[in-house]
């Protein structure tokens, strides 16, 4: 067991971009802060590219943003007016330096830098086509295929906008992308809008970010979300918008459940509001006779607040999170493995002992962490542990950028709720309904809920993905 793993699905990436001549001396530093705000979306690698329209400097490495960059390294990236940043968690392509982003791809005089959040279901097929066109690949990520396709279109004499529009017609799957094309910053989003991407105004120019929290931290003013199927081109002439396809909105509902920061906003509403509402609906759907409601920090806090307020059961923080256990934490010896979850969470017996406890978590994916958590609470003296989950059972794989690509590891796909309750050892277990979750987001009919209800927005994605990953060209992690 990886003692640092929290049992949660991992997001693919965070994307950030800036275009401004007015703050060119601060571009690298502001991009650093933008990525810092998006760190929750990927902790494997981080990178920044800075361009003056002719020359692009890039730096990327494995690790957290604060581990990859310091003041000296940021100072070496000064001098341009276009910036591109990325934090990564791998879904297609292994966790290696070659796959860290922004990713460079070029041929002759044409080159691009790309930052991508999402997952293509036709990546291997597209790479095979591009290899037939003479392209060579150093990385195994699907991002390389996006970049090479754009380069190929630019070589044919297409404008930047047309090159991207033509590239989008070759792509199938989830992609929110930002690119540097010489003197332009380009951002585009797949027609379903599986992954978020927004745009804001900053002194003398514009910023793009996977979430609004990335704009907030640098003082940018949110303009709007980039529409599904839209291409935005930013240069000295300002911002131009182009439409590849009509939107078929299907934003991943897990952004509301878990991925996005609670202070980020979709359609003008804070994620925190949706999560609190999920807790309220959960209290109505699955009440419990209990003495205290506690969250699993941090992602269960807002739902637990809603559950407590709606049910009238007192709220308390009964689990203390150690926020200094990071990816570089030294693994304990085998003799210490029984510490398990205590490296991250420690219960407060003064809150828990002798109490009937409702514990709120946002999801159960594989079940291992939930079982250990219930054990901790009983060890702390809980009389009863009523486990409540502010999302439905995860019953299907994701093909659009979450590391859930088989049913075998999904406890909700293989066991009934009662069987899961027995496995984790809880007094009772209940999940939020699909309808309750959707209503809480106030986005009914505009979400992808495939991992919960099996309704995949891209027809044939299941079969295509299976065939793609049978090909050794693309390694899935």
DRENROSE-314711 format. One record per residue (C-alpha): x, y, z; residue in one letter; residue number from 1. Coordinates in steps of 0.05 Angstrom, whole numbers. Example, Ala and Ser with C-alpha at 12.3 -4.5 7.8 and 13.67 -1.06 7.14 Angstrom:
REM DRENROSE-314711
{{246 -90 156} "A" 1}
{{273 -21 143} "S" 2}
//
This chain:
REM DRENROSE-314711
{{0 0 0} "X" 1}
{{24 70 -16} "X" 2}
{{17 104 51} "X" 3}
{{13 172 17} "X" 4}
{{-44 153 -29} "X" 5}
{{-112 177 -7} "X" 6}
{{-152 127 -48} "X" 7}
{{-179 183 -92} "X" 8}
{{-180 185 -167} "X" 9}
{{-125 229 -195} "X" 10}
{{-137 287 -242} "X" 11}
{{-96 293 -305} "X" 12}
{{-66 363 -305} "X" 13}
{{-71 437 -293} "X" 14}
{{-60 488 -350} "X" 15}
{{-40 561 -343} "X" 16}
{{-22 615 -394} "X" 17}
{{-6 689 -396} "X" 18}
{{1 741 -451} "X" 19}
{{22 811 -431} "X" 20}
{{77 859 -451} "X" 21}
{{60 904 -392} "X" 22}
{{81 854 -339} "X" 23}
{{134 817 -379} "X" 24}
{{184 824 -322} "X" 25}
{{137 785 -276} "X" 26}
{{111 733 -325} "X" 27}
{{150 674 -298} "X" 28}
{{134 690 -226} "X" 29}
{{60 700 -239} "X" 30}
{{58 635 -277} "X" 31}
{{91 601 -218} "X" 32}
{{36 628 -172} "X" 33}
{{-18 607 -221} "X" 34}
{{10 536 -222} "X" 35}
{{16 537 -146} "X" 36}
{{-59 551 -143} "X" 37}
{{-71 492 -190} "X" 38}
{{-24 444 -154} "X" 39}
{{-82 400 -132} "X" 40}
{{-94 381 -205} "X" 41}
{{-26 347 -212} "X" 42}
{{35 333 -169} "X" 43}
{{80 291 -213} "X" 44}
{{114 345 -253} "X" 45}
{{113 420 -266} "X" 46}
{{138 464 -322} "X" 47}
{{140 535 -349} "X" 48}
{{156 562 -418} "X" 49}
{{168 636 -433} "X" 50}
{{169 665 -503} "X" 51}
{{186 733 -533} "X" 52}
{{153 714 -599} "X" 53}
{{218 690 -630} "X" 54}
{{254 650 -577} "X" 55}
{{223 606 -524} "X" 56}
{{257 584 -459} "X" 57}
{{227 525 -421} "X" 58}
{{240 490 -356} "X" 59}
{{205 428 -331} "X" 60}
{{220 373 -281} "X" 61}
{{189 320 -238} "X" 62}
{{161 343 -171} "X" 63}
{{116 397 -142} "X" 64}
{{117 469 -167} "X" 65}
{{157 491 -105} "X" 66}
{{207 435 -116} "X" 67}
{{218 448 -190} "X" 68}
{{225 524 -186} "X" 69}
{{260 574 -141} "X" 70}
{{276 648 -148} "X" 71}
{{340 635 -188} "X" 72}
{{306 589 -238} "X" 73}
{{247 637 -247} "X" 74}
{{296 695 -259} "X" 75}
{{328 654 -315} "X" 76}
{{261 652 -351} "X" 77}
{{251 727 -355} "X" 78}
{{248 766 -420} "X" 79}
{{185 746 -456} "X" 80}
{{113 767 -459} "X" 81}
{{80 698 -469} "X" 82}
{{80 645 -414} "X" 83}
{{55 574 -411} "X" 84}
{{52 531 -348} "X" 85}
{{32 461 -330} "X" 86}
{{24 413 -272} "X" 87}
{{15 340 -288} "X" 88}
{{-13 275 -264} "X" 89}
{{-5 222 -318} "X" 90}
{{-63 185 -349} "X" 91}
{{-37 171 -419} "X" 92}
{{38 164 -419} "X" 93}
{{83 144 -361} "X" 94}
{{106 188 -303} "X" 95}
{{173 209 -331} "X" 96}
{{212 272 -348} "X" 97}
{{200 262 -423} "X" 98}
{{125 269 -411} "X" 99}
{{130 330 -367} "X" 100}
{{99 392 -397} "X" 101}
{{97 443 -430} "X" 102}
{{117 395 -485} "X" 103}
{{157 419 -546} "X" 104}
{{145 393 -615} "X" 105}
{{175 422 -678} "X" 106}
{{200 407 -748} "X" 107}
{{240 454 -789} "X" 108}
{{221 526 -775} "X" 109}
{{153 507 -745} "X" 110}
{{149 492 -670} "X" 111}
{{98 494 -614} "X" 112}
{{97 487 -538} "X" 113}
{{35 452 -511} "X" 114}
{{2 443 -442} "X" 115}
{{-56 394 -440} "X" 116}
{{-109 373 -390} "X" 117}
{{-149 312 -411} "X" 118}
{{-143 246 -447} "X" 119}
{{-151 227 -520} "X" 120}
{{-186 161 -534} "X" 121}
{{-155 158 -603} "X" 122}
{{-84 175 -584} "X" 123}
{{-50 113 -611} "X" 124}
{{-88 116 -677} "X" 125}
{{-70 189 -685} "X" 126}
{{4 177 -668} "X" 127}
{{6 122 -720} "X" 128}
{{-23 169 -773} "X" 129}
{{27 223 -754} "X" 130}
{{86 174 -757} "X" 131}
{{63 158 -827} "X" 132}
{{69 233 -841} "X" 133}
{{142 231 -818} "X" 134}
{{135 254 -746} "X" 135}
{{178 224 -692} "X" 136}
{{160 223 -618} "X" 137}
{{204 225 -557} "X" 138}
{{147 224 -506} "X" 139}
{{91 173 -498} "X" 140}
{{38 224 -479} "X" 141}
{{-23 240 -521} "X" 142}
{{-2 313 -517} "X" 143}
{{53 299 -567} "X" 144}
{{1 278 -618} "X" 145}
{{-37 343 -609} "X" 146}
{{26 383 -618} "X" 147}
{{50 345 -679} "X" 148}
{{-17 350 -713} "X" 149}
{{-16 426 -704} "X" 150}
{{55 430 -731} "X" 151}
{{35 390 -792} "X" 152}
{{-22 438 -807} "X" 153}
{{23 499 -798} "X" 154}
{{72 468 -847} "X" 155}
{{17 466 -899} "X" 156}
{{11 542 -893} "X" 157}
{{-51 544 -850} "X" 158}
{{-62 603 -803} "X" 159}
{{-54 588 -729} "X" 160}
{{-130 588 -719} "X" 161}
{{-142 542 -778} "X" 162}
{{-86 496 -757} "X" 163}
{{-118 487 -689} "X" 164}
{{-188 479 -718} "X" 165}
{{-163 425 -766} "X" 166}
{{-125 391 -709} "X" 167}
{{-188 389 -666} "X" 168}
{{-225 352 -721} "X" 169}
{{-174 296 -714} "X" 170}
{{-181 290 -638} "X" 171}
{{-230 247 -599} "X" 172}
{{-235 252 -524} "X" 173}
{{-223 304 -471} "X" 174}
{{-175 362 -481} "X" 175}
{{-168 431 -452} "X" 176}
{{-104 458 -483} "X" 177}
{{-60 520 -483} "X" 178}
{{-5 530 -534} "X" 179}
{{50 578 -553} "X" 180}
{{54 588 -629} "X" 181}
{{113 634 -637} "X" 182}
{{80 702 -623} "X" 183}
{{12 677 -601} "X" 184}
{{-20 644 -541} "X" 185}
{{-75 596 -561} "X" 186}
{{-126 561 -517} "X" 187}
{{-180 511 -539} "X" 188}
{{-228 461 -509} "X" 189}
{{-260 398 -535} "X" 190}
{{-333 403 -559} "X" 191}
{{-359 368 -496} "X" 192}
{{-319 412 -448} "X" 193}
{{-300 352 -405} "X" 194}
{{-245 391 -369} "X" 195}
{{-251 464 -347} "X" 196}
{{-215 523 -378} "X" 197}
{{-227 597 -366} "X" 198}
{{-199 664 -388} "X" 199}
{{-187 729 -352} "X" 200}
{{-159 799 -361} "X" 201}
{{-92 818 -332} "X" 202}
{{-52 882 -339} "X" 203}
{{-39 892 -413} "X" 204}
{{-66 825 -434} "X" 205}
{{-100 759 -417} "X" 206}
{{-92 697 -374} "X" 207}
{{-120 627 -384} "X" 208}
{{-127 577 -328} "X" 209}
{{-157 509 -315} "X" 210}
{{-194 540 -256} "X" 211}
{{-212 609 -233} "X" 212}
{{-169 602 -171} "X" 213}
{{-108 607 -218} "X" 214}
{{-134 675 -241} "X" 215}
{{-150 699 -171} "X" 216}
{{-80 687 -144} "X" 217}
{{-47 733 -197} "X" 218}
{{-100 787 -193} "X" 219}
{{-132 772 -261} "X" 220}
{{-205 789 -272} "X" 221}
{{-247 731 -296} "X" 222}
{{-279 744 -364} "X" 223}
{{-313 678 -377} "X" 224}
{{-302 604 -388} "X" 225}
{{-275 583 -455} "X" 226}
{{-334 549 -489} "X" 227}
{{-333 476 -508} "X" 228}
{{-310 472 -581} "X" 229}
{{-280 542 -579} "X" 230}
{{-211 565 -600} "X" 231}
{{-183 630 -570} "X" 232}
{{-122 663 -603} "X" 233}
{{-86 719 -564} "X" 234}
{{-33 765 -593} "X" 235}
{{-17 839 -597} "X" 236}
{{-82 850 -634} "X" 237}
{{-122 825 -575} "X" 238}
{{-167 764 -568} "X" 239}
{{-200 728 -626} "X" 240}
{{-251 672 -618} "X" 241}
{{-265 616 -668} "X" 242}
{{-315 559 -665} "X" 243}
{{-295 487 -684} "X" 244}
{{-360 453 -667} "X" 245}
{{-424 468 -630} "X" 246}
{{-419 454 -556} "X" 247}
{{-445 388 -529} "X" 248}
{{-434 405 -456} "X" 249}
{{-409 348 -412} "X" 250}
{{-364 377 -358} "X" 251}
{{-339 321 -313} "X" 252}
{{-383 319 -251} "X" 253}
{{-322 298 -210} "X" 254}
{{-298 369 -217} "X" 255}
{{-356 387 -170} "X" 256}
{{-348 326 -126} "X" 257}
{{-273 327 -114} "X" 258}
{{-224 355 -166} "X" 259}
{{-235 430 -167} "X" 260}
{{-215 475 -110} "X" 261}
{{-275 496 -69} "X" 262}
{{-261 570 -82} "X" 263}
{{-261 560 -158} "X" 264}
{{-324 580 -197} "X" 265}
{{-361 546 -254} "X" 266}
{{-416 586 -287} "X" 267}
{{-407 640 -235} "X" 268}
{{-420 594 -175} "X" 269}
{{-369 570 -125} "X" 270}
{{-354 496 -121} "X" 271}
{{-362 502 -46} "X" 272}
{{-436 517 -55} "X" 273}
{{-448 453 -95} "X" 274}
{{-410 411 -45} "X" 275}
{{-448 439 14} "X" 276}
{{-513 426 -23} "X" 277}
{{-491 354 -36} "X" 278}
{{-485 345 39} "X" 279}
{{-553 375 51} "X" 280}
{{-586 329 0} "X" 281}
{{-548 270 29} "X" 282}
{{-576 285 98} "X" 283}
{{-647 284 70} "X" 284}
{{-635 220 30} "X" 285}
{{-596 182 82} "X" 286}
{{-607 207 154} "X" 287}
{{-572 175 213} "X" 288}
{{-585 176 288} "X" 289}
{{-519 203 312} "X" 290}
{{-484 251 359} "X" 291}
{{-433 285 315} "X" 292}
{{-417 296 241} "X" 293}
{{-344 297 222} "X" 294}
{{-311 307 153} "X" 295}
{{-254 271 120} "X" 296}
{{-209 331 109} "X" 297}
{{-203 368 65} "X" 298}
{{-249 346 9} "X" 299}
{{-306 324 55} "X" 300}
{{-310 389 95} "X" 301}
{{-363 427 55} "X" 302}
{{-408 366 47} "X" 303}
{{-402 351 122} "X" 304}
{{-421 423 137} "X" 305}
{{-484 416 94} "X" 306}
{{-502 349 125} "X" 307}
{{-495 377 196} "X" 308}
{{-536 439 181} "X" 309}
{{-591 400 146} "X" 310}
{{-595 344 198} "X" 311}
{{-586 386 260} "X" 312}
{{-530 341 285} "X" 313}
{{-470 380 313} "X" 314}
{{-410 388 267} "X" 315}
{{-339 378 292} "X" 316}
{{-270 365 263} "X" 317}
{{-255 297 291} "X" 318}
{{-198 280 243} "X" 319}
{{-135 322 241} "X" 320}
{{-97 323 176} "X" 321}
{{-22 327 172} "X" 322}
{{-13 375 113} "X" 323}
{{62 367 112} "X" 324}
{{62 295 87} "X" 325}
{{80 306 14} "X" 326}
{{104 265 -44} "X" 327}
{{176 266 -19} "X" 328}
{{158 239 50} "X" 329}
{{205 181 69} "X" 330}
{{167 116 67} "X" 331}
{{165 79 134} "X" 332}
{{199 12 144} "X" 333}
{{157 -50 135} "X" 334}
{{153 -58 210} "X" 335}
{{116 9 214} "X" 336}
{{64 -6 160} "X" 337}
{{9 -11 212} "X" 338}
{{13 64 219} "X" 339}
{{-24 67 153} "X" 340}
{{-71 126 148} "X" 341}
{{-44 158 212} "X" 342}
{{11 189 171} "X" 343}
{{-42 234 142} "X" 344}
{{-101 232 190} "X" 345}
{{-105 225 265} "X" 346}
{{-171 221 303} "X" 347}
{{-189 264 363} "X" 348}
{{-216 217 417} "X" 349}
{{-246 276 455} "X" 350}
{{-293 287 396} "X" 351}
{{-304 214 378} "X" 352}
{{-301 170 441} "X" 353}
{{-369 142 461} "X" 354}
{{-404 179 404} "X" 355}
{{-446 156 346} "X" 356}
{{-406 187 289} "X" 357}
{{-428 206 219} "X" 358}
{{-365 211 176} "X" 359}
{{-372 247 109} "X" 360}
{{-326 233 50} "X" 361}
{{-333 255 -22} "X" 362}
{{-324 186 -55} "X" 363}
{{-304 114 -46} "X" 364}
{{-267 88 -107} "X" 365}
{{-227 27 -85} "X" 366}
{{-249 21 -13} "X" 367}
{{-181 10 21} "X" 368}
{{-177 79 52} "X" 369}
{{-249 77 76} "X" 370}
{{-236 11 112} "X" 371}
{{-175 38 147} "X" 372}
{{-211 103 165} "X" 373}
{{-269 66 197} "X" 374}
{{-218 25 237} "X" 375}
{{-185 88 262} "X" 376}
{{-251 117 286} "X" 377}
{{-269 54 324} "X" 378}
{{-199 52 354} "X" 379}
{{-211 123 378} "X" 380}
{{-273 99 416} "X" 381}
{{-330 112 368} "X" 382}
{{-393 75 389} "X" 383}
{{-420 74 318} "X" 384}
{{-392 97 251} "X" 385}
{{-442 117 198} "X" 386}
{{-405 127 133} "X" 387}
{{-438 176 85} "X" 388}
{{-412 191 15} "X" 389}
{{-429 255 -21} "X" 390}
{{-429 222 -90} "X" 391}
{{-458 158 -119} "X" 392}
{{-420 92 -124} "X" 393}
{{-367 94 -179} "X" 394}
{{-388 38 -225} "X" 395}
{{-352 50 -290} "X" 396}
{{-283 69 -318} "X" 397}
{{-266 139 -342} "X" 398}
{{-237 150 -411} "X" 399}
{{-231 226 -407} "X" 400}
{{-173 240 -361} "X" 401}
{{-183 205 -293} "X" 402}
{{-141 145 -273} "X" 403}
{{-200 97 -270} "X" 404}
{{-195 55 -333} "X" 405}
{{-218 -13 -310} "X" 406}
{{-278 -39 -271} "X" 407}
{{-236 -89 -233} "X" 408}
{{-210 -39 -182} "X" 409}
{{-276 -3 -171} "X" 410}
{{-311 -29 -109} "X" 411}
{{-377 2 -130} "X" 412}
{{-376 -36 -195} "X" 413}
{{-367 -104 -162} "X" 414}
{{-405 -103 -96} "X" 415}
{{-471 -80 -68} "X" 416}
{{-475 -23 -18} "X" 417}
{{-486 -73 38} "X" 418}
{{-426 -114 16} "X" 419}
{{-383 -52 15} "X" 420}
{{-408 -33 84} "X" 421}
{{-387 -101 109} "X" 422}
{{-319 -95 76} "X" 423}
{{-303 -27 107} "X" 424}
{{-333 -46 174} "X" 425}
{{-381 13 182} "X" 426}
{{-444 11 223} "X" 427}
{{-482 37 163} "X" 428}
{{-464 62 93} "X" 429}
{{-502 106 45} "X" 430}
{{-485 144 -19} "X" 431}
{{-515 206 -50} "X" 432}
{{-561 189 -109} "X" 433}
{{-542 208 -180} "X" 434}
{{-602 254 -183} "X" 435}
{{-584 286 -117} "X" 436}
{{-512 299 -139} "X" 437}
{{-534 328 -205} "X" 438}
{{-586 373 -175} "X" 439}
{{-536 400 -125} "X" 440}
{{-491 424 -182} "X" 441}
{{-549 461 -215} "X" 442}
{{-521 436 -281} "X" 443}
{{-571 382 -300} "X" 444}
{{-562 359 -372} "X" 445}
{{-494 392 -378} "X" 446}
{{-449 341 -343} "X" 447}
{{-412 277 -357} "X" 448}
{{-433 226 -304} "X" 449}
{{-408 164 -341} "X" 450}
{{-369 136 -283} "X" 451}
{{-433 137 -242} "X" 452}
{{-488 120 -293} "X" 453}
{{-451 89 -353} "X" 454}
{{-475 142 -403} "X" 455}
{{-412 159 -442} "X" 456}
{{-417 223 -483} "X" 457}
{{-371 198 -539} "X" 458}
{{-403 138 -574} "X" 459}
{{-358 78 -577} "X" 460}
{{-308 106 -527} "X" 461}
{{-305 41 -488} "X" 462}
{{-286 -2 -548} "X" 463}
{{-240 51 -578} "X" 464}
{{-203 60 -512} "X" 465}
{{-193 -15 -503} "X" 466}
{{-164 -21 -573} "X" 467}
{{-120 40 -563} "X" 468}
{{-90 13 -499} "X" 469}
{{-77 -55 -529} "X" 470}
{{-27 -18 -574} "X" 471}
{{42 -14 -542} "X" 472}
{{53 55 -571} "X" 473}
{{15 88 -514} "X" 474}
{{30 67 -442} "X" 475}
{{-27 76 -393} "X" 476}
{{-11 91 -320} "X" 477}
//
